[in-house]
Amino acid sequence: MKKAIIAFLAVVLAAGPALADVRLWSYDAADRVTRALTQGITLQVRRGLFGAVSVEKLYATTSRGSAEVRWGGPPDAVRALPQGARERDVYEVVNEGEGRGLVRALCPSADAAWLIMGRVRAGRPLTIHAVGRWPDGVYRHCVALSYTFRGDWTAPDGRAPAID
């Protein structure tokens, strides 16, 4: 029995990267505040073997611009959310290149920013909270962005799309 389980896990682990695919999910701004900051966004997501989705990059849909995001962040970022917010998936905005501009746009004067989302799923609306860390070390909620799902695309060869 142990050999069968080990063999199954070996096959799953070896097939995981081959079965994962990179997709682009586009969203339109759903309210006035979100439209003021972004007309829409496109998320580069990777779907894993069992359907888990992780966000890798965020693109401005109506203008040239992108920011890399990394999963994970400090618990203080989640604690800064407004009461009643249910989103818990934390992504750090990489504060290099165009990511620096995104941090400044969402959280002016912040040293760093995190995007906190609910479960990202195709066809479903999305709420993204921006939380920043200021020079005094305090985490503050910057803005809640609301989006409606627009579409789903895939790269022809399954690799990361070249949108830049």
C-alpha positions, 0 to 999 in steps of 0.5 A: 500500500505504501508503495502505491501511495508513493508512486501516485504522489511521484506521478502527481508531483511530476505531472503538476507543472505539465498540467498547470496552465497560465491564463489571463482573466480580465475584469472591468471596474464595477464602481466609481472608486474603482473606475477612478483608479483603474478602468479594468485589470487583467490578472495573469493566473496559474491554475494548478493540478487540482484547480488552485489558482495563484495570481502572478502578475497584474496588468492595467487593461486600458494602458500599458503597465503591469506589476508582479505580485508574490503570494504571501504577506504579513498578518498585519496587512490582513488586520488592517482590512475594514470590519466585515471584509472576508478576503484573506489571500495576500499578495505583495506588490513587488516594489520594482519597476512599474510595481513601484508606481502601483504602490504609489497609485493605490497607497500614496506615501506608503513604503510597500503595498499588498493586495488582499483578494478573495478566492480568484475564480473565472466568471466571478466578481472580484474584490481587491483591498490595497493595504499599505505600510507607511514609514512609521511601520503602521499598516493602513487600508488604502482602498477597496476595488470592485471588479466584474469578470470580463473574459478568460484567455490562454497563451497559445503555448501555455507559457506566460503571455508576452503583454509588456 
